[in-house]
């Protein structure tokens, strides 16, 4: 199991001098503070704590790159015992998320926890959520916001979660619970714990983004429970968020698992077909193009300019770090041996 670099073998931990222990914990505190201060400070400077304010493209890109960089930096730094530090980051991240929800500090990055529960209303009244616009007024930490007209743009299964968790703080706690569940499932992989529980991801979970339930299902499907992967969870994820379909499809393509690739396509079609047949244009404009007001309002795809979208590559890096690292090493070795490179067999042995 990947435990990352360490200062000393576990047997030497009891013999660690008090001064060395203090230095180690100061190092832990410094790295964790770095993981919190950089994204929180940048979010504040970018002015994105107000959900009524447009998020700049550069803010999302910088913060997304930071979320990928931070766990790799800690891993490569080789100054901390990764498993111990990962546990500290997970516990501190959970505390940060709860404090953020309770106080509003570092919160308010999205209106999803207030708007999403209302999308089940049209469906319960026999209306297509992809073609029925809703208007929502909500109070977040003392400020009144108005949203609308907006239409549902995610996959159908995500609607099921809305009536049971409520809106506002209830939805945010639900997002944090699914985020914490993901951390628990990867607990035997310190790098994954570090990447998923880092402070920036904790703030995204506390704000109530809708990606975390789908990521929990994917984690159950690909990491498993007690070491056993659960296909049913993967199938549910295929009906919740579009990125799950992209990831699962690419995963089976890379592994040339044509049987499961076909199953994934079939399950995805089973989830979306009723709503597509119900209103083809509305479904295509909403779920495929992500247009809130119909196809006329569709814009060019902007994956990298959404704060929450970066959670997906972070999850992939976390869960598949070992094989990704091996692929990188193979590529680096191939590049060094390529003709014309210094030290290659064709340039002097």
C-alpha positions as CSV (number, residue, x, y, z in Angstrom):
1,X,0.0,0.0,0.0
2,X,1.3,3.4,-0.9
3,X,2.3,5.2,2.2
4,X,4.5,7.9,0.7
5,X,7.8,9.2,2.1
6,X,8.5,9.2,5.8
7,X,11.1,10.6,8.1
8,X,11.6,7.3,10.0
9,X,10.2,3.8,10.1
10,X,7.2,3.3,12.4
11,X,9.2,1.5,15.0
12,X,11.3,4.7,15.5
13,X,8.3,6.8,16.3
14,X,8.4,6.0,20.0
15,X,12.1,7.0,20.2
16,X,11.5,10.4,18.5
17,X,13.1,13.2,20.7
18,X,10.6,15.9,21.9
19,X,12.4,18.6,19.8
20,X,12.1,16.5,16.7
21,X,8.5,15.8,17.4
22,X,7.8,19.6,17.8
23,X,9.6,20.3,14.5
24,X,7.5,17.6,12.8
25,X,4.2,19.0,14.1
26,X,5.3,22.5,13.2
27,X,6.0,21.3,9.7
28,X,2.6,19.7,9.6
29,X,0.9,22.9,10.7
30,X,2.9,25.0,8.2
31,X,2.0,22.7,5.3
32,X,-1.7,22.6,6.3
33,X,-1.8,26.4,6.7
34,X,-0.3,26.7,3.2
35,X,-3.1,24.5,1.9
36,X,-5.7,26.7,3.5
37,X,-4.3,30.2,3.2
38,X,-3.4,30.1,-0.5
39,X,-6.9,29.1,-1.8
40,X,-8.9,31.1,0.9
41,X,-6.8,34.2,0.3
42,X,-7.1,33.9,-3.4
43,X,-10.8,33.4,-3.2
44,X,-11.1,36.5,-1.1
45,X,-9.0,38.6,-3.5
46,X,-11.0,37.3,-6.5
47,X,-14.2,38.3,-4.8
48,X,-16.0,34.9,-5.3
49,X,-17.5,34.5,-1.9
50,X,-20.6,36.3,-3.1
51,X,-22.7,33.9,-5.2
52,X,-24.2,36.9,-6.9
53,X,-20.8,37.9,-8.3
54,X,-19.4,36.4,-11.4
55,X,-16.4,34.2,-10.8
56,X,-13.4,35.1,-13.0
57,X,-12.0,32.5,-15.3
58,X,-8.5,33.0,-13.9
59,X,-9.7,32.4,-10.4
60,X,-11.1,29.0,-11.2
61,X,-8.0,28.0,-13.2
62,X,-5.5,29.1,-10.6
63,X,-7.4,27.4,-7.8
64,X,-7.9,24.2,-9.8
65,X,-4.2,24.0,-10.6
66,X,-3.5,24.6,-6.9
67,X,-5.8,21.7,-5.9
68,X,-3.8,19.4,-8.2
69,X,-0.4,20.8,-7.2
70,X,-0.8,20.8,-3.4
71,X,-0.9,17.1,-2.7
72,X,1.8,16.3,-5.2
73,X,4.0,19.0,-3.7
74,X,3.5,17.6,-0.2
75,X,4.3,14.1,-1.6
76,X,7.4,15.2,-3.4
77,X,8.6,17.4,-0.5
78,X,9.5,14.3,1.5
79,X,9.5,16.2,4.7
80,X,6.4,14.6,6.4
81,X,5.2,11.1,7.1
82,X,2.4,11.1,4.6
83,X,-0.1,8.8,6.4
84,X,0.1,10.8,9.6
85,X,-0.2,14.1,7.8
86,X,-3.1,12.9,5.7
87,X,-5.1,12.0,8.9
88,X,-4.4,15.4,10.3
89,X,-5.5,17.1,7.1
90,X,-8.7,15.0,7.0
91,X,-9.7,15.9,10.5
92,X,-8.8,19.5,10.1
93,X,-10.6,19.7,6.8
94,X,-13.8,18.3,8.4
95,X,-13.5,21.0,11.1
96,X,-13.0,23.7,8.5
97,X,-16.1,22.5,6.5
98,X,-18.4,22.6,9.6
99,X,-17.1,26.0,10.8
100,X,-17.6,27.3,7.3
101,X,-21.2,26.2,7.1
102,X,-21.9,27.5,10.6
103,X,-20.3,30.9,10.2
104,X,-20.3,31.6,6.5
105,X,-16.5,32.1,6.5
106,X,-15.2,30.9,3.1
107,X,-18.7,29.8,2.1
108,X,-21.2,30.9,-0.5
109,X,-19.2,29.7,-3.6
110,X,-22.4,28.5,-5.3
111,X,-26.2,28.9,-5.1
112,X,-26.7,25.1,-5.8
113,X,-27.6,24.1,-2.2
114,X,-30.5,26.6,-2.2
115,X,-31.7,26.1,-5.8
116,X,-31.2,22.4,-6.4
117,X,-34.0,21.2,-4.0
118,X,-36.6,23.1,-6.0
119,X,-36.0,21.3,-9.2
120,X,-38.0,18.3,-8.0
121,X,-41.1,20.5,-7.8
122,X,-41.9,20.5,-11.6
123,X,-41.3,16.7,-11.8
124,X,-43.7,16.1,-8.9
125,X,-46.3,18.2,-10.8
126,X,-45.9,16.2,-14.0
127,X,-43.6,18.8,-15.7
128,X,-40.3,18.2,-17.4
129,X,-37.5,19.7,-15.2
130,X,-35.4,20.3,-18.2
131,X,-37.9,22.5,-19.9
132,X,-39.6,24.1,-16.9
133,X,-38.0,27.3,-15.5
134,X,-38.1,28.0,-11.8
135,X,-37.4,31.1,-9.7
136,X,-35.9,30.9,-6.3
137,X,-35.4,33.5,-3.6
138,X,-33.2,32.5,-0.6
139,X,-31.4,34.0,2.4
140,X,-27.8,33.1,2.8
141,X,-26.0,34.4,5.9
142,X,-28.3,37.4,6.0
143,X,-28.2,38.4,2.4
144,X,-31.2,37.9,0.1
145,X,-30.6,36.5,-3.4
146,X,-32.9,35.9,-6.3
147,X,-32.2,33.2,-8.9
148,X,-34.1,32.6,-12.1
149,X,-35.3,31.7,-14.6
150,X,-33.2,28.5,-14.4
151,X,-33.7,25.0,-15.7
152,X,-32.3,21.7,-14.5
153,X,-29.1,20.7,-16.3
154,X,-27.8,17.6,-14.6
155,X,-28.7,13.9,-15.0
156,X,-32.0,12.7,-13.6
157,X,-30.9,10.7,-10.6
158,X,-29.5,13.7,-8.8
159,X,-33.1,15.0,-8.5
160,X,-33.8,12.1,-6.1
161,X,-31.5,13.5,-3.4
162,X,-33.2,16.8,-3.2
163,X,-36.4,16.1,-1.2
164,X,-34.5,14.2,1.5
165,X,-31.8,16.7,2.4
166,X,-33.6,20.0,2.2
167,X,-32.0,23.2,1.1
168,X,-29.4,25.6,2.5
169,X,-27.4,24.3,5.4
170,X,-29.1,20.8,5.1
171,X,-27.8,20.4,1.6
172,X,-24.3,21.7,2.5
173,X,-24.1,19.2,5.3
174,X,-25.2,16.5,2.9
175,X,-22.4,17.5,0.5
176,X,-19.9,17.4,3.4
177,X,-21.2,14.0,4.5
178,X,-20.7,12.5,1.0
179,X,-17.2,14.2,0.8
180,X,-16.3,12.7,4.2
181,X,-17.6,9.3,3.1
182,X,-15.3,9.4,0.1
183,X,-12.4,10.2,2.4
184,X,-13.3,7.2,4.6
185,X,-13.4,4.8,1.6
186,X,-9.9,5.8,0.5
187,X,-8.5,5.9,4.1
188,X,-5.9,3.2,3.3
189,X,-4.4,5.4,0.6
190,X,-2.7,8.4,2.3
191,X,-2.1,10.3,-0.9
192,X,-5.8,10.0,-1.8
193,X,-6.8,11.1,1.7
194,X,-4.6,14.2,1.4
195,X,-5.7,15.1,-2.1
196,X,-9.5,14.8,-1.4
197,X,-9.5,16.3,2.1
198,X,-7.2,19.3,1.4
199,X,-8.6,22.6,2.7
200,X,-9.7,23.9,-0.7
201,X,-11.8,20.8,-1.4
202,X,-13.2,21.1,2.1
203,X,-14.4,24.6,1.3
204,X,-16.1,23.4,-1.9
205,X,-17.9,20.7,0.0
206,X,-19.0,23.1,2.6
207,X,-20.4,25.4,-0.1
208,X,-22.7,22.6,-1.2
209,X,-21.6,21.7,-4.7
210,X,-23.5,18.8,-6.2
211,X,-20.4,16.9,-7.4
212,X,-19.7,15.1,-4.1
213,X,-22.6,12.6,-4.1
214,X,-21.6,11.4,-7.5
215,X,-18.0,11.2,-6.5
216,X,-19.0,9.1,-3.5
217,X,-20.8,6.7,-5.7
218,X,-17.8,6.4,-8.1
219,X,-15.6,5.8,-5.1
220,X,-17.8,3.0,-3.9
221,X,-17.7,1.6,-7.4
222,X,-14.0,1.9,-8.1
223,X,-12.4,1.7,-4.7
224,X,-15.1,-0.4,-3.1
225,X,-16.3,-1.2,0.4
226,X,-14.0,-3.4,2.4
227,X,-11.9,-3.9,-0.7
228,X,-14.8,-5.0,-2.9
229,X,-15.9,-2.8,-5.8
230,X,-19.6,-2.3,-6.1
231,X,-20.9,-2.1,-9.7
232,X,-24.3,-0.9,-8.6
233,X,-22.8,2.3,-7.3
234,X,-21.1,2.9,-10.6
235,X,-24.5,2.5,-12.4
236,X,-26.1,5.0,-10.1
237,X,-23.3,7.5,-10.7
238,X,-24.0,7.2,-14.4
239,X,-27.4,8.7,-13.8
240,X,-26.2,11.5,-11.5
241,X,-23.6,13.7,-13.1
242,X,-22.3,13.9,-16.7
243,X,-18.7,13.8,-15.7
244,X,-19.2,10.3,-14.2
245,X,-20.3,9.1,-17.7
246,X,-17.1,10.6,-19.2
247,X,-14.8,9.1,-16.6
248,X,-16.4,5.6,-16.6
249,X,-16.4,5.5,-20.4
250,X,-12.7,6.6,-20.6
251,X,-11.7,4.2,-17.9
252,X,-13.1,1.2,-19.7
253,X,-11.7,2.4,-23.0
254,X,-8.2,2.7,-21.6
255,X,-8.5,-0.8,-20.1
256,X,-10.1,-2.1,-23.3
257,X,-12.9,-3.6,-21.3
258,X,-15.4,-3.6,-24.1
259,X,-18.0,-5.5,-22.1
260,X,-18.2,-3.0,-19.3
261,X,-17.9,-0.1,-21.7
262,X,-21.1,-1.4,-23.5
263,X,-22.8,-1.8,-20.1
264,X,-21.9,1.7,-19.2
265,X,-23.4,3.1,-22.4
266,X,-26.5,1.0,-21.9
267,X,-27.0,2.1,-18.3
268,X,-26.4,5.7,-19.2
269,X,-29.0,5.5,-22.0
270,X,-31.5,3.9,-19.6
271,X,-31.2,6.9,-17.2
272,X,-31.5,9.6,-19.8
273,X,-33.8,8.1,-22.5
274,X,-37.1,8.8,-20.7
275,X,-36.3,12.5,-20.3
276,X,-34.8,12.8,-23.7
277,X,-37.9,11.4,-25.3
278,X,-40.1,13.6,-23.2
279,X,-38.5,16.8,-24.5
280,X,-35.5,16.1,-26.8
281,X,-34.5,19.7,-27.4
282,X,-34.8,20.8,-23.8
283,X,-32.8,17.8,-22.6
284,X,-30.1,18.3,-25.2
285,X,-29.8,22.0,-24.5
286,X,-29.7,21.5,-20.7
287,X,-27.9,18.3,-20.0
288,X,-25.5,18.3,-23.0
289,X,-24.9,22.0,-23.6
290,X,-25.5,23.2,-20.1
291,X,-27.7,26.0,-21.2
292,X,-30.1,27.3,-18.6
293,X,-32.4,29.3,-20.9
294,X,-32.6,27.0,-23.9
295,X,-30.2,26.4,-26.8
296,X,-30.1,30.1,-27.7
297,X,-28.2,30.7,-24.4
298,X,-25.7,28.0,-25.0
299,X,-22.0,29.0,-24.9
300,X,-18.7,27.4,-25.7
301,X,-17.7,24.7,-23.2
302,X,-15.6,26.1,-20.3
303,X,-14.6,23.1,-18.2
304,X,-11.6,24.8,-16.6
305,X,-13.5,28.0,-15.6
306,X,-15.8,26.4,-13.0
307,X,-14.6,26.0,-9.5
308,X,-16.2,22.7,-8.8
309,X,-15.3,21.0,-12.1
310,X,-11.7,20.7,-10.9
311,X,-12.9,18.4,-8.1
312,X,-13.1,15.6,-10.8
313,X,-9.4,15.6,-11.9
314,X,-8.4,15.9,-8.3
315,X,-10.4,12.8,-7.5
316,X,-8.9,11.0,-10.5
317,X,-5.4,12.0,-9.3
318,X,-6.2,10.9,-5.8
319,X,-7.7,7.5,-6.5
320,X,-5.4,6.5,-9.4
321,X,-2.2,8.2,-8.3
322,X,-0.2,5.0,-8.3
323,X,-0.9,3.9,-11.9
324,X,-0.7,7.5,-13.1
325,X,2.7,7.8,-11.5
326,X,3.8,4.6,-13.2
327,X,2.6,5.9,-16.6
328,X,4.5,9.1,-16.0
329,X,7.7,7.1,-15.2
330,X,7.3,5.0,-18.3
331,X,6.8,8.1,-20.4
332,X,9.8,9.8,-18.8
333,X,12.0,6.8,-19.5
334,X,10.8,6.6,-23.1
335,X,11.5,10.3,-23.6
336,X,15.0,9.9,-22.2
337,X,15.7,7.0,-24.6
338,X,14.1,8.7,-27.6
339,X,16.5,9.3,-30.6
340,X,18.2,12.6,-30.4
341,X,18.1,12.8,-26.6
342,X,21.3,13.1,-24.7
343,X,22.2,9.7,-23.3
344,X,20.1,7.7,-25.6
345,X,21.6,4.6,-27.3
346,X,21.7,6.5,-30.7
347,X,23.7,9.4,-29.3
348,X,26.5,7.7,-27.5
349,X,25.2,4.8,-25.5
